[in-house]
Amino acid sequence: MIKNYVVNGMTCQHCVMSVTEEISEIPGVQDVNVDLESGRVTVTGEDFSDSSVSAAVTEAGFALQQ
């Protein structure tokens, strides 16, 4: 499955790396692509939930756009 999210507050490549690292640790996630300019995050994998992605983004210090 492929899901798209928008993350608020990312301003630099360190932000991208933090979000990518946290989401990549979710069981079932196979790939994470973060576009800094748009704030869009594309997550590819199997059996991961929106709540697990939200928790990972929060752990990185950001929030998903509601």
PDB file with SEQRES, HELIX, SHEET and CRYST1 records, atoms N, CA, C and O in Angstrom:
SEQRES   1 A   66  MET ILE LYS ASN TYR VAL VAL ASN GLY MET THR CYS GLN          
SEQRES   2 A   66  HIS CYS VAL MET SER VAL THR GLU GLU ILE SER GLU ILE          
SEQRES   3 A   66  PRO GLY VAL GLN ASP VAL ASN VAL ASP LEU GLU SER GLY          
SEQRES   4 A   66  ARG VAL THR VAL THR GLY GLU ASP PHE SER ASP SER SER          
SEQRES   5 A   66  VAL SER ALA ALA VAL THR GLU ALA GLY PHE ALA LEU GLN          
SEQRES   6 A   66  GLN                                                          
HELIX    1 AA1 GLN A   13  SER A   24  1                                  12    
HELIX    2 AA2 ASP A   50  GLU A   59  1                                  10    
SHEET    1 AA1 3 ILE A   2  ASN A   8  0                                        
SHEET    2 AA1 3 ARG A  40  GLY A  45 -1                                        
SHEET    3 AA1 3 VAL A  29  ASP A  35 -1                                        
CRYST1    1.000    1.000    1.000  90.00  90.00  90.00 P 1           1          
ATOM      1  N   MET A   1       0.843  -1.181   0.000  1.00  0.00           N  
ATOM      2  CA  MET A   1       0.000   0.000   0.000  1.00  0.00           C  
ATOM      3  C   MET A   1       0.886   1.241   0.000  1.00  0.00           C  
ATOM      4  O   MET A   1       2.017   1.216   0.485  1.00  0.00           O  
ATOM      5  N   ILE A   2       0.363   2.298  -0.540  1.00  0.00           N  
ATOM      6  CA  ILE A   2       1.059   3.586  -0.577  1.00  0.00           C  
ATOM      7  C   ILE A   2       0.130   4.628   0.035  1.00  0.00           C  
ATOM      8  O   ILE A   2      -1.022   4.765  -0.378  1.00  0.00           O  
ATOM      9  N   LYS A   3       0.639   5.357   1.018  1.00  0.00           N  
ATOM     10  CA  LYS A   3      -0.154   6.414   1.656  1.00  0.00           C  
ATOM     11  C   LYS A   3       0.631   7.709   1.643  1.00  0.00           C  
ATOM     12  O   LYS A   3       1.856   7.712   1.765  1.00  0.00           O  
ATOM     13  N   ASN A   4      -0.091   8.809   1.492  1.00  0.00           N  
ATOM     14  CA  ASN A   4       0.510  10.140   1.476  1.00  0.00           C  
ATOM     15  C   ASN A   4       0.041  10.936   2.684  1.00  0.00           C  
ATOM     16  O   ASN A   4      -1.120  10.866   3.089  1.00  0.00           O  
ATOM     17  N   TYR A   5       0.971  11.693   3.244  1.00  0.00           N  
ATOM     18  CA  TYR A   5       0.704  12.529   4.415  1.00  0.00           C  
ATOM     19  C   TYR A   5       1.333  13.898   4.185  1.00  0.00           C  
ATOM     20  O   TYR A   5       2.190  14.060   3.316  1.00  0.00           O  
ATOM     21  N   VAL A   6       0.897  14.884   4.975  1.00  0.00           N  
ATOM     22  CA  VAL A   6       1.539  16.196   4.982  1.00  0.00           C  
ATOM     23  C   VAL A   6       2.024  16.454   6.396  1.00  0.00           C  
ATOM     24  O   VAL A   6       1.262  16.347   7.357  1.00  0.00           O  
ATOM     25  N   VAL A   7       3.309  16.799   6.514  1.00  0.00           N  
ATOM     26  CA  VAL A   7       3.925  17.059   7.806  1.00  0.00           C  
ATOM     27  C   VAL A   7       4.164  18.560   7.941  1.00  0.00           C  
ATOM     28  O   VAL A   7       4.775  19.178   7.069  1.00  0.00           O  
ATOM     29  N   ASN A   8       3.683  19.136   9.026  1.00  0.00           N  
ATOM     30  CA  ASN A   8       3.870  20.566   9.286  1.00  0.00           C  
ATOM     31  C   ASN A   8       5.174  20.819  10.017  1.00  0.00           C  
ATOM     32  O   ASN A   8       5.547  20.059  10.910  1.00  0.00           O  
ATOM     33  N   GLY A   9       5.872  21.890   9.641  1.00  0.00           N  
ATOM     34  CA  GLY A   9       7.002  22.367  10.415  1.00  0.00           C  
ATOM     35  C   GLY A   9       8.385  21.985   9.935  1.00  0.00           C  
ATOM     36  O   GLY A   9       9.373  22.435  10.514  1.00  0.00           O  
ATOM     37  N   MET A  10       8.491  21.175   8.903  1.00  0.00           N  
ATOM     38  CA  MET A  10       9.829  20.803   8.417  1.00  0.00           C  
ATOM     39  C   MET A  10      10.445  21.974   7.661  1.00  0.00           C  
ATOM     40  O   MET A  10       9.805  22.570   6.795  1.00  0.00           O  
ATOM     41  N   THR A  11      11.708  22.302   8.000  1.00  0.00           N  
ATOM     42  CA  THR A  11      12.347  23.449   7.371  1.00  0.00           C  
ATOM     43  C   THR A  11      13.715  23.155   6.766  1.00  0.00           C  
ATOM     44  O   THR A  11      14.277  23.999   6.067  1.00  0.00           O  
ATOM     45  N   CYS A  12      14.266  21.947   7.032  1.00  0.00           N  
ATOM     46  CA  CYS A  12      15.632  21.670   6.570  1.00  0.00           C  
ATOM     47  C   CYS A  12      15.835  20.180   6.318  1.00  0.00           C  
ATOM     48  O   CYS A  12      14.949  19.367   6.583  1.00  0.00           O  
ATOM     49  N   GLN A  13      16.997  19.838   5.808  1.00  0.00           N  
ATOM     50  CA  GLN A  13      17.307  18.442   5.521  1.00  0.00           C  
ATOM     51  C   GLN A  13      17.398  17.610   6.798  1.00  0.00           C  
ATOM     52  O   GLN A  13      17.102  16.416   6.776  1.00  0.00           O  
ATOM     53  N   HIS A  14      17.797  18.217   7.897  1.00  0.00           N  
ATOM     54  CA  HIS A  14      17.819  17.485   9.170  1.00  0.00           C  
ATOM     55  C   HIS A  14      16.399  17.064   9.549  1.00  0.00           C  
ATOM     56  O   HIS A  14      16.190  15.962  10.055  1.00  0.00           O  
ATOM     57  N   CYS A  15      15.441  17.928   9.308  1.00  0.00           N  
ATOM     58  CA  CYS A  15      14.032  17.595   9.558  1.00  0.00           C  
ATOM     59  C   CYS A  15      13.622  16.389   8.725  1.00  0.00           C  
ATOM     60  O   CYS A  15      12.986  15.463   9.229  1.00  0.00           O  
ATOM     61  N   VAL A  16      13.989  16.406   7.451  1.00  0.00           N  
ATOM     62  CA  VAL A  16      13.670  15.308   6.533  1.00  0.00           C  
ATOM     63  C   VAL A  16      14.278  14.011   7.049  1.00  0.00           C  
ATOM     64  O   VAL A  16      13.615  12.974   7.066  1.00  0.00           O  
ATOM     65  N   MET A  17      15.537  14.068   7.468  1.00  0.00           N  
ATOM     66  CA  MET A  17      16.217  12.877   7.960  1.00  0.00           C  
ATOM     67  C   MET A  17      15.542  12.340   9.223  1.00  0.00           C  
ATOM     68  O   MET A  17      15.393  11.126   9.369  1.00  0.00           O  
ATOM     69  N   SER A  18      15.139  13.210  10.122  1.00  0.00           N  
ATOM     70  CA  SER A  18      14.489  12.788  11.359  1.00  0.00           C  
ATOM     71  C   SER A  18      13.161  12.096  11.087  1.00  0.00           C  
ATOM     72  O   SER A  18      12.877  11.035  11.643  1.00  0.00           O  
ATOM     73  N   VAL A  19      12.347  12.706  10.226  1.00  0.00           N  
ATOM     74  CA  VAL A  19      11.045  12.126   9.886  1.00  0.00           C  
ATOM     75  C   VAL A  19      11.235  10.796   9.164  1.00  0.00           C  
ATOM     76  O   VAL A  19      10.546   9.822   9.467  1.00  0.00           O  
ATOM     77  N   THR A  20      12.163  10.750   8.216  1.00  0.00           N  
ATOM     78  CA  THR A  20      12.422   9.518   7.472  1.00  0.00           C  
ATOM     79  C   THR A  20      12.861   8.402   8.406  1.00  0.00           C  
ATOM     80  O   THR A  20      12.376   7.275   8.307  1.00  0.00           O  
ATOM     81  N   GLU A  21      13.770   8.713   9.305  1.00  0.00           N  
ATOM     82  CA  GLU A  21      14.292   7.707  10.238  1.00  0.00           C  
ATOM     83  C   GLU A  21      13.193   7.140  11.135  1.00  0.00           C  
ATOM     84  O   GLU A  21      13.092   5.926  11.311  1.00  0.00           O  
ATOM     85  N   GLU A  22      12.377   8.020  11.696  1.00  0.00           N  
ATOM     86  CA  GLU A  22      11.318   7.564  12.613  1.00  0.00           C  
ATOM     87  C   GLU A  22      10.271   6.721  11.889  1.00  0.00           C  
ATOM     88  O   GLU A  22       9.860   5.680  12.400  1.00  0.00           O  
ATOM     89  N   ILE A  23       9.836   7.154  10.715  1.00  0.00           N  
ATOM     90  CA  ILE A  23       8.818   6.399   9.972  1.00  0.00           C  
ATOM     91  C   ILE A  23       9.389   5.070   9.487  1.00  0.00           C  
ATOM     92  O   ILE A  23       8.680   4.064   9.469  1.00  0.00           O  
ATOM     93  N   SER A  24      10.652   5.054   9.099  1.00  0.00           N  
ATOM     94  CA  SER A  24      11.284   3.827   8.605  1.00  0.00           C  
ATOM     95  C   SER A  24      11.324   2.727   9.652  1.00  0.00           C  
ATOM     96  O   SER A  24      11.408   1.550   9.303  1.00  0.00           O  
ATOM     97  N   GLU A  25      11.265   3.088  10.925  1.00  0.00           N  
ATOM     98  CA  GLU A  25      11.317   2.111  12.007  1.00  0.00           C  
ATOM     99  C   GLU A  25       9.978   1.416  12.255  1.00  0.00           C  
ATOM    100  O   GLU A  25       9.915   0.453  13.018  1.00  0.00           O  
ATOM    101  N   ILE A  26       8.915   1.892  11.622  1.00  0.00           N  
ATOM    102  CA  ILE A  26       7.595   1.280  11.802  1.00  0.00           C  
ATOM    103  C   ILE A  26       7.584  -0.087  11.114  1.00  0.00           C  
ATOM    104  O   ILE A  26       7.945  -0.190   9.941  1.00  0.00           O  
ATOM    105  N   PRO A  27       7.173  -1.139  11.834  1.00  0.00           N  
ATOM    106  CA  PRO A  27       7.078  -2.455  11.196  1.00  0.00           C  
ATOM    107  C   PRO A  27       6.158  -2.418   9.974  1.00  0.00           C  
ATOM    108  O   PRO A  27       5.058  -1.869  10.035  1.00  0.00           O  
ATOM    109  N   GLY A  28       6.611  -2.998   8.879  1.00  0.00           N  
ATOM    110  CA  GLY A  28       5.821  -3.042   7.650  1.00  0.00           C  
ATOM    111  C   GLY A  28       6.156  -1.955   6.651  1.00  0.00           C  
ATOM    112  O   GLY A  28       5.815  -2.072   5.474  1.00  0.00           O  
ATOM    113  N   VAL A  29       6.825  -0.891   7.101  1.00  0.00           N  
ATOM    114  CA  VAL A  29       7.200   0.190   6.185  1.00  0.00           C  
ATOM    115  C   VAL A  29       8.406  -0.241   5.359  1.00  0.00           C  
ATOM    116  O   VAL A  29       9.423  -0.680   5.897  1.00  0.00           O  
ATOM    117  N   GLN A  30       8.272  -0.105   4.038  1.00  0.00           N  
ATOM    118  CA  GLN A  30       9.341  -0.504   3.125  1.00  0.00           C  
ATOM    119  C   GLN A  30      10.105   0.687   2.563  1.00  0.00           C  
ATOM    120  O   GLN A  30      11.302   0.586   2.290  1.00  0.00           O  
ATOM    121  N   ASP A  31       9.416   1.819   2.388  1.00  0.00           N  
ATOM    122  CA  ASP A  31      10.065   2.986   1.799  1.00  0.00           C  
ATOM    123  C   ASP A  31       9.395   4.255   2.303  1.00  0.00           C  
ATOM    124  O   ASP A  31       8.183   4.291   2.515  1.00  0.00           O  
ATOM    125  N   VAL A  32      10.200   5.298   2.494  1.00  0.00           N  
ATOM    126  CA  VAL A  32       9.696   6.608   2.914  1.00  0.00           C  
ATOM    127  C   VAL A  32      10.315   7.651   2.004  1.00  0.00           C  
ATOM    128  O   VAL A  32      11.533   7.685   1.829  1.00  0.00           O  
ATOM    129  N   ASN A  33       9.481   8.501   1.423  1.00  0.00           N  
ATOM    130  CA  ASN A  33       9.971   9.579   0.574  1.00  0.00           C  
ATOM    131  C   ASN A  33       9.408  10.886   1.110  1.00  0.00           C  
ATOM    132  O   ASN A  33       8.191  11.064   1.172  1.00  0.00           O  
ATOM    133  N   VAL A  34      10.294  11.805   1.500  1.00  0.00           N  
ATOM    134  CA  VAL A  34       9.882  13.086   2.078  1.00  0.00           C  
ATOM    135  C   VAL A  34      10.269  14.204   1.125  1.00  0.00           C  
ATOM    136  O   VAL A  34      11.429  14.317   0.729  1.00  0.00           O  
ATOM    137  N   ASP A  35       9.291  15.036   0.755  1.00  0.00           N  
ATOM    138  CA  ASP A  35       9.550  16.218  -0.071  1.00  0.00           C  
ATOM    139  C   ASP A  35       9.500  17.438   0.836  1.00  0.00           C  
ATOM    140  O   ASP A  35       8.429  17.844   1.288  1.00  0.00           O  
ATOM    141  N   LEU A  36      10.659  18.017   1.097  1.00  0.00           N  
ATOM    142  CA  LEU A  36      10.752  19.142   2.029  1.00  0.00           C  
ATOM    143  C   LEU A  36       9.921  20.332   1.574  1.00  0.00           C  
ATOM    144  O   LEU A  36       9.227  20.946   2.385  1.00  0.00           O  
ATOM    145  N   GLU A  37       9.979  20.662   0.309  1.00  0.00           N  
ATOM    146  CA  GLU A  37       9.306  21.863  -0.196  1.00  0.00           C  
ATOM    147  C   GLU A  37       7.795  21.825   0.026  1.00  0.00           C  
ATOM    148  O   GLU A  37       7.200  22.815   0.452  1.00  0.00           O  
ATOM    149  N   SER A  38       7.180  20.677  -0.265  1.00  0.00           N  
ATOM    150  CA  SER A  38       5.727  20.571  -0.127  1.00  0.00           C  
ATOM    151  C   SER A  38       5.304  20.050   1.245  1.00  0.00           C  
ATOM    152  O   SER A  38       4.149  20.204   1.643  1.00  0.00           O  
ATOM    153  N   GLY A  39       6.248  19.430   1.971  1.00  0.00           N  
ATOM    154  CA  GLY A  39       5.915  18.821   3.247  1.00  0.00           C  
ATOM    155  C   GLY A  39       5.243  17.468   3.095  1.00  0.00           C  
ATOM    156  O   GLY A  39       4.789  16.884   4.079  1.00  0.00           O  
ATOM    157  N   ARG A  40       5.178  16.967   1.874  1.00  0.00           N  
ATOM    158  CA  ARG A  40       4.518  15.686   1.618  1.00  0.00           C  
ATOM    159  C   ARG A  40       5.440  14.513   1.939  1.00  0.00           C  
ATOM    160  O   ARG A  40       6.635  14.534   1.644  1.00  0.00           O  
ATOM    161  N   VAL A  41       4.849  13.500   2.546  1.00  0.00           N  
ATOM    162  CA  VAL A  41       5.560  12.273   2.876  1.00  0.00           C  
ATOM    163  C   VAL A  41       4.785  11.111   2.253  1.00  0.00           C  
ATOM    164  O   VAL A  41       3.587  10.956   2.490  1.00  0.00           O  
ATOM    165  N   THR A  42       5.472  10.304   1.461  1.00  0.00           N  
ATOM    166  CA  THR A  42       4.879   9.119   0.859  1.00  0.00           C  
ATOM    167  C   THR A  42       5.483   7.900   1.545  1.00  0.00           C  
ATOM    168  O   THR A  42       6.702   7.732   1.585  1.00  0.00           O  
ATOM    169  N   VAL A  43       4.611   7.054   2.082  1.00  0.00           N  
ATOM    170  CA  VAL A  43       5.041   5.853   2.798  1.00  0.00           C  
ATOM    171  C   VAL A  43       4.527   4.634   2.043  1.00  0.00           C  
ATOM    172  O   VAL A  43       3.340   4.534   1.730  1.00  0.00           O  
ATOM    173  N   THR A  44       5.438   3.712   1.758  1.00  0.00           N  
ATOM    174  CA  THR A  44       5.104   2.485   1.048  1.00  0.00           C  
ATOM    175  C   THR A  44       5.380   1.299   1.961  1.00  0.00           C  
ATOM    176  O   THR A  44       6.402   1.258   2.648  1.00  0.00           O  
ATOM    177  N   GLY A  45       4.466   0.336   1.966  1.00  0.00           N  
ATOM    178  CA  GLY A  45       4.683  -0.860   2.772  1.00  0.00           C  
ATOM    179  C   GLY A  45       3.403  -1.643   2.944  1.00  0.00           C  
ATOM    180  O   GLY A  45       2.442  -1.473   2.193  1.00  0.00           O  
ATOM    181  N   GLU A  46       3.404  -2.514   3.957  1.00  0.00           N  
ATOM    182  CA  GLU A  46       2.254  -3.360   4.259  1.00  0.00           C  
ATOM    183  C   GLU A  46       1.946  -3.283   5.745  1.00  0.00           C  
ATOM    184  O   GLU A  46       2.852  -3.244   6.578  1.00  0.00           O  
ATOM    185  N   ASP A  47       0.676  -3.262   6.065  1.00  0.00           N  
ATOM    186  CA  ASP A  47       0.215  -3.386   7.448  1.00  0.00           C  
ATOM    187  C   ASP A  47       0.757  -2.340   8.410  1.00  0.00           C  
ATOM    188  O   ASP A  47       1.080  -2.668   9.551  1.00  0.00           O  
ATOM    189  N   PHE A  48       0.864  -1.088   7.976  1.00  0.00           N  
ATOM    190  CA  PHE A  48       1.171  -0.003   8.911  1.00  0.00           C  
ATOM    191  C   PHE A  48      -0.072   0.874   9.008  1.00  0.00           C  
ATOM    192  O   PHE A  48      -0.878   0.932   8.080  1.00  0.00           O  
ATOM    193  N   SER A  49      -0.217   1.548  10.135  1.00  0.00           N  
ATOM    194  CA  SER A  49      -1.425   2.347  10.353  1.00  0.00           C  
ATOM    195  C   SER A  49      -1.114   3.839  10.321  1.00  0.00           C  
ATOM    196  O   SER A  49       0.028   4.261  10.501  1.00  0.00           O  
ATOM    197  N   ASP A  50      -2.158   4.621  10.089  1.00  0.00           N  
ATOM    198  CA  ASP A  50      -2.015   6.073  10.133  1.00  0.00           C  
ATOM    199  C   ASP A  50      -1.570   6.519  11.519  1.00  0.00           C  
ATOM    200  O   ASP A  50      -0.784   7.456  11.654  1.00  0.00           O  
ATOM    201  N   SER A  51      -2.072   5.846  12.541  1.00  0.00           N  
ATOM    202  CA  SER A  51      -1.707   6.237  13.906  1.00  0.00           C  
ATOM    203  C   SER A  51      -0.231   5.965  14.193  1.00  0.00           C  
ATOM    204  O   SER A  51       0.403   6.714  14.936  1.00  0.00           O  
ATOM    205  N   SER A  52       0.319   4.899  13.611  1.00  0.00           N  
ATOM    206  CA  SER A  52       1.749   4.624  13.819  1.00  0.00           C  
ATOM    207  C   SER A  52       2.606   5.659  13.097  1.00  0.00           C  
ATOM    208  O   SER A  52       3.657   6.054  13.602  1.00  0.00           O  
ATOM    209  N   VAL A  53       2.166   6.100  11.924  1.00  0.00           N  
ATOM    210  CA  VAL A  53       2.890   7.153  11.207  1.00  0.00           C  
ATOM    211  C   VAL A  53       2.802   8.462  11.983  1.00  0.00           C  
ATOM    212  O   VAL A  53       3.797   9.174  12.118  1.00  0.00           O  
ATOM    213  N   SER A  54       1.625   8.777  12.490  1.00  0.00           N  
ATOM    214  CA  SER A  54       1.456   9.996  13.280  1.00  0.00           C  
ATOM    215  C   SER A  54       2.352   9.977  14.521  1.00  0.00           C  
ATOM    216  O   SER A  54       2.973  10.986  14.854  1.00  0.00           O  
ATOM    217  N   ALA A  55       2.418   8.844  15.197  1.00  0.00           N  
ATOM    218  CA  ALA A  55       3.260   8.729  16.390  1.00  0.00           C  
ATOM    219  C   ALA A  55       4.737   8.892  16.035  1.00  0.00           C  
ATOM    220  O   ALA A  55       5.487   9.521  16.782  1.00  0.00           O  
ATOM    221  N   ALA A  56       5.154   8.333  14.908  1.00  0.00           N  
ATOM    222  CA  ALA A  56       6.555   8.454  14.478  1.00  0.00           C  
ATOM    223  C   ALA A  56       6.892   9.902  14.137  1.00  0.00           C  
ATOM    224  O   ALA A  56       7.968  10.389  14.483  1.00  0.00           O  
ATOM    225  N   VAL A  57       5.978  10.589  13.462  1.00  0.00           N  
ATOM    226  CA  VAL A  57       6.192  11.993  13.112  1.00  0.00           C  
ATOM    227  C   VAL A  57       6.257  12.841  14.388  1.00  0.00           C  
ATOM    228  O   VAL A  57       7.079  13.751  14.487  1.00  0.00           O  
ATOM    229  N   THR A  58       5.408  12.548  15.343  1.00  0.00           N  
ATOM    230  CA  THR A  58       5.441  13.252  16.628  1.00  0.00           C  
ATOM    231  C   THR A  58       6.760  13.012  17.342  1.00  0.00           C  
ATOM    232  O   THR A  58       7.337  13.938  17.911  1.00  0.00           O  
ATOM    233  N   GLU A  59       7.241  11.774  17.316  1.00  0.00           N  
ATOM    234  CA  GLU A  59       8.523  11.430  17.931  1.00  0.00           C  
ATOM    235  C   GLU A  59       9.665  12.215  17.298  1.00  0.00           C  
ATOM    236  O   GLU A  59      10.640  12.554  17.968  1.00  0.00           O  
ATOM    237  N   ALA A  60       9.540  12.504  15.998  1.00  0.00           N  
ATOM    238  CA  ALA A  60      10.558  13.285  15.289  1.00  0.00           C  
ATOM    239  C   ALA A  60      10.446  14.782  15.599  1.00  0.00           C  
ATOM    240  O   ALA A  60      11.326  15.561  15.236  1.00  0.00           O  
ATOM    241  N   GLY A  61       9.357  15.179  16.273  1.00  0.00           N  
ATOM    242  CA  GLY A  61       9.190  16.569  16.672  1.00  0.00           C  
ATOM    243  C   GLY A  61       8.284  17.381  15.780  1.00  0.00           C  
ATOM    244  O   GLY A  61       8.333  18.611  15.795  1.00  0.00           O  
ATOM    245  N   PHE A  62       7.452  16.705  14.998  1.00  0.00           N  
ATOM    246  CA  PHE A  62       6.559  17.386  14.062  1.00  0.00           C  
ATOM    247  C   PHE A  62       5.144  16.845  14.220  1.00  0.00           C  
ATOM    248  O   PHE A  62       4.883  16.017  15.093  1.00  0.00           O  
ATOM    249  N   ALA A  63       4.230  17.314  13.371  1.00  0.00           N  
ATOM    250  CA  ALA A  63       2.844  16.859  13.435  1.00  0.00           C  
ATOM    251  C   ALA A  63       2.300  16.674  12.036  1.00  0.00           C  
ATOM    252  O   ALA A  63       2.633  17.423  11.118  1.00  0.00           O  
ATOM    253  N   LEU A  64       1.451  15.657  11.884  1.00  0.00           N  
ATOM    254  CA  LEU A  64       0.747  15.481  10.616  1.00  0.00           C  
ATOM    255  C   LEU A  64      -0.317  16.557  10.483  1.00  0.00           C  
ATOM    256  O   LEU A  64      -0.969  16.924  11.461  1.00  0.00           O  
ATOM    257  N   GLN A  65      -0.487  17.052   9.282  1.00  0.00           N  
ATOM    258  CA  GLN A  65      -1.570  18.015   9.017  1.00  0.00           C  
ATOM    259  C   GLN A  65      -2.885  17.261   9.075  1.00  0.00           C  
ATOM    260  O   GLN A  65      -3.017  16.183   8.496  1.00  0.00           O  
ATOM    261  N   GLN A  66      -3.858  17.829   9.776  1.00  0.00           N  
ATOM    262  CA  GLN A  66      -5.156  17.179   9.902  1.00  0.00           C  
ATOM    263  C   GLN A  66      -6.081  17.568   8.802  1.00  0.00           C  
ATOM    264  O   GLN A  66      -7.221  17.105   8.761  1.00  0.00           O  
TER     265      GLN A  66                                                      
END                                                                             
